[in-house]
Amino acid sequence: MTTLKEIQSKEDSPSLSDAQKFVGGWVEVVQVNDGVLIIDEEGKLKDKPVNEVASKMYADKYGDADIIVGDAIYIPNGVVSDWHR
């Protein structure tokens, strides 16, 4: 079972250390249509389970050629955060 944590305010935006603890590894930021996902960069190598919700968000932008695995953090575009590119 995986978790998708949604950040709803700038005050809740995770630090790098907090993000790494939540996803369980080195972080990677992935753009989706209406925000960003913070995921474990090596999640597939660690055989983490598919995150269905995060994978749907990814597929809505890029198609279903790939999946997101493990716990993820979602930060919508409307939330001010250093994680947005």
N, C-alpha and C positions, 0 to 999 in steps of 0.2 A: 504494500500500500504506500502511496506517495502523497505528498502534501504540496499544495500551491498556496503560498502565503501572499496575500495582496497587501501592499503598502498603501495607506490611505492619506498620509500626510507627511510633510517633510520631516517632522520630528520622529516619525517611525522608520525613516529610511535607514537601512542597516549600514554599519561601518564595514570595511573590508573583512575584518576579523569576525564580526557577527555573521556576515554573509557566508564566509567559509565554513563556520560552524554549522549553520543551518543546512547548507547543501552537502556538507561532508567532504569537502575537498577544495581544490583550486577553482576559482570562479571564472566563468565565461559569461559575457553579456550578449544576449541575442535579441535583436530588434524584432518586434512583432507589430501588427498593424496599429495598435493603439497604446503601445508602451514598450517596455523591455522586460525580458526574463533574465534572471540571474540563475545560472545552473552550474552543476559540477562539470568542469571541463573534461574530466576523465570518467564520467559516469558510465559510459558504455563499456570501457575497459574493466570497470569494477562490477559489471553485470547487474547494475541497478535496475529495478523494475520500471516499466514504461509509466510515464506520468501522462495519463490520458488527457487531462485538461490542458496542460502546457503543450502537448503534442498537437492538439486541435488548434490552439492559438498559433503555433508555428505553421501548421498546414494552411491556415487561412491566409497567410502571407506568402508562403513559398511552395505550396503544394505538399503532397504527402510522400515526398521522396525520402524523408527522414523523420526521426522521432526525438522526443525529449525524454530523458530518463532521470529518475531520482527526484528528490525534493527540489522545488524551484521557488523563487521569489518573483512576484510580478509587480512592476511599478508602472501604473498608467501614465500616459503623457501629461495628464493634467496635474500630476503631483511633481512639485519641484524637487529634483534630486540630482546629485552628482553622478548618478549611474547613467543618466541619459546622455547620449552622444551628441 
